[in-house]
Every structure is written in structure tokens, then in C-alpha cells.
Amino acid sequence: MNESPHIPVLLQEVIDNLSCQDGGVFIDGTFGAGGYSRAILKACPKNRVIGFDRDPSAMAAGLGMEADFNGRFSFIHDCFSNMASHIDEPVDGIVLDLGVSSMQIDQPDRGFSFRFDGPLDMRMGQAGRSAKDFVNSLSEKELADLIFTYGEEKASRRIAAAIVRARMLQPIVTTGQLADIIHQVMPRPKDGSDSAMRTFQALRIYVNDELGELERALDASVHLLKPGGRLVVVSFHSLEDRLVKNFLIKNTSAHVHQNRYAPAAETDKGLFSVLTKKPICAGTAELERNPRAHSAKLRAARRRV
Ligand SMILES: C[S@@+](CC[C@H](N)C(=O)[O-])C[C@H]1O[C@@H](n2cnc3c(N)ncnc32)[C@H](O)[C@@H]1O
């Protein structure tokens, strides 16, 4: 039975692609409720895992797991982009399960969801500027660009204009207010989704610098992984997936070879071998069990010598 409030996505595929060997050291960059960490620890009795999460509310589960797996698990409350500053040994695998957990999205007071009314917050780390700060202070053009870039929303200008009109009357401080403003200027999509979805996604990515975090973590993985070590990334929208795909294309042999100024030893080999030509998606059984798996895409690669 899965007692976690968050059902881990593509769990078996993650474990298979990490290729856990007993005695290995793994980084779970997105600990959440610990579904991946627990599975890695259970896969081999001598494995160790270092789990990161930027959300202080993940700490209780992290400390609980430290107690359960005496000496084999440690939790670090920090962003995964900082993982290299905490780790002083090469690791056998790094896994990132991007985005927000069910606990975060389902709690109205975290302000991530257009489905529940709550404070317009969206900060995973609960520090820094919130969605409310940006929605009430950015110019109309900045808002439109943000919604277009991070939400891939074609109607970004219409939505930005509606936000600016509404905030002249009163500050926008709740998720319900923002969702209503968007619903008033956007027809309901034919596919049954919510017309506020893309704008909320854009704000969440911006507030948490999610693409910058991912880019820095991918770069750090080059130095952290042992030769033969595995990188496994599960993403949930095309912006993330594209970033992972392009990182892997850039760092496989064909592209690294193009740099004629690099030392010969490095030009002969790319830094990674890609293990998933096409991303792995969830099968029918998982989709029935876990609707969140619908947009999940897993890409994996092996660090070369
Ligand atoms: C999709 S959930 C992970 C769920 C986890 N795999 C499990 O099985 O329970 C994503 C988690 O990663 C965390 N997170 C997202 N971006 C992060 C970052 N840049 N650094 C550290 N943690 C991050 C979120 O706070 C959230 O708890």
C-alpha cells in the first residue's frame, strides 16, 4: 500500500534507469514525500541516498526517513541547483522529479492552484517574492511576456491587460481572484482544461526560477556523477523537457566533437550517452492510477568517462 500523499510517477522506470548497484550513492534532488528515495534505498540494502528539497514542509518526511534508514539517508533542505556545494564524493546517480508535489498543489494556503481559493503565493521555498508581488507590480508588457514565455499562452496580452485593469480597482491577493479575472476574458477550452492553467504555470515557473534551477542542476551533474553514473529527469511540461533534451544533445559526442579548440581527449567523447532516444511516458495502468502521470516524460543518460 502506498501511504504517501504523493504517488511517485514512473517509479519503476526511474529505478531501472538509475541502474542501482548495491553500495551506490544517489542524489534525489526533489525529495517531496520521499517516494523515489525510499525505492532506491529498498532496491539494494547498502545504497545511500542524499535527498534535497527546497520546501521546508518536506523536512518532516525527510527527518522521518533519516530515522527509518539509519545512516543510509540524509535530507538537505536546499535547492537542487546547490547540490554540488553539499556533496564531496562522486555519485552513482542523480534523479530529478520536477515541478510541485501533490501536497503542495492540493493545499490551498500554498497558493499554487486555480482550483482552490488561497493566498496568491506559489513559493516552493516559502522565501523571496511571491506570485502576489509579481502580479501586482510587473508592467503589463512584463506580465504578457512572462505568461507567453513560461505558460506558452497565446492570449497572454489579453490576460495581462485584464490583470492590470483589475488591480487598478484593488490588489490581487488570492488565487480565486486571479482565476476569476482570467475566466472573464478567456473562453473555456474545448479539451475541458481550465483557461487559467497556463497563466498559473507561468507564474509558478517564474516565482521559483524553475528553468534556471534545472539548467544549473544539469550543469552540476556533469561534475557530480562518476563515470558510468546515471542522470534521470522526469519533467511535466515542454519547456522543461526541451531544456533536458537540448542539454543531452549538446553533451553527447556529436556536438562536443564540433569544438575544435577543446583538448583532444574531450573532443573524442561526449560527456553523456543518452539512454532514452525518445522520452519514456506512463503506460495505461499508471495513467488510470495516477492522472498526474499524464504529462510526465522521463529522459535518462549515462555519464561517460
Ligand atoms: C514532484 S515532487 C517530487 C516527489 C517525489 N519524487 C516523491 O516521490 O515523493 C517535487 C518536489 O521537488 C521540490 N523541488 C522542486 N524544485 C526544487 C528545487 N529547485 N530544489 C529542491 N527541491 C525542489 C518540490 O518542493 C517538491 O517537493
The ligand as a Tripos MOL2 file, in Angstrom:
@<TRIPOS>MOLECULE
LIG
   27    29     1     0     0
SMALL
NO_CHARGES

@<TRIPOS>ATOM
      1 C1          7.1260   16.2340   -7.9390 C.3       1 LIG1
      2 S1          7.6510   16.4640   -6.2990 S.3       1 LIG1
      3 C2          8.7180   15.1040   -6.0190 C.3       1 LIG1
      4 C3          8.0350   13.9060   -5.4720 C.3       1 LIG1
      5 C4          8.9560   12.7770   -5.0930 C.3       1 LIG1
      6 N1          9.6310   12.2180   -6.2380 N.3       1 LIG1
      7 C5          8.1980   11.6920   -4.3680 C.2       1 LIG1
      8 O1          8.2170   10.5590   -4.8410 O.co2     1 LIG1
      9 O2          7.5990   11.9890   -3.3320 O.co2     1 LIG1
     10 C6          8.7730   17.7650   -6.4590 C.3       1 LIG1
     11 C7          9.4410   18.2030   -5.1720 C.3       1 LIG1
     12 O3         10.6430   18.8400   -5.5350 O.3       1 LIG1
     13 C8         10.7830   20.0160   -4.8210 C.3       1 LIG1
     14 N2         11.5340   20.9330   -5.6790 N.ar      1 LIG1
     15 C9         11.1370   21.4930   -6.8410 C.ar      1 LIG1
     16 N3         12.1100   22.2630   -7.3340 N.ar      1 LIG1
     17 C10        13.1560   22.1520   -6.4980 C.ar      1 LIG1
     18 C11        14.4730   22.7000   -6.4810 C.ar      1 LIG1
     19 N4         14.8790   23.5250   -7.4340 N.pl3     1 LIG1
     20 N5         15.2940   22.3520   -5.4800 N.ar      1 LIG1
     21 C12        14.8850   21.4950   -4.4960 C.ar      1 LIG1
     22 N6         13.6450   20.9880   -4.4380 N.ar      1 LIG1
     23 C13        12.7940   21.2920   -5.4340 C.ar      1 LIG1
     24 C14         9.3930   20.4970   -4.5290 C.3       1 LIG1
     25 O4          9.3940   21.2950   -3.3610 O.3       1 LIG1
     26 C15         8.6510   19.1750   -4.3520 C.3       1 LIG1
     27 O5          8.6260   18.7900   -3.0050 O.3       1 LIG1
@<TRIPOS>BOND
     1     1     2 1
     2     2     3 1
     3     2    10 1
     4     3     4 1
     5     4     5 1
     6     5     6 1
     7     5     7 1
     8     7     8 2
     9     7     9 1
    10    10    11 1
    11    11    12 1
    12    11    26 1
    13    12    13 1
    14    13    14 1
    15    13    24 1
    16    14    15 ar
    17    14    23 ar
    18    15    16 ar
    19    16    17 ar
    20    17    18 ar
    21    17    23 ar
    22    18    19 1
    23    18    20 ar
    24    20    21 ar
    25    21    22 ar
    26    22    23 ar
    27    24    25 1
    28    24    26 1
    29    26    27 1
@<TRIPOS>SUBSTRUCTURE
     1 LIG1         1 GROUP 0 **** ****
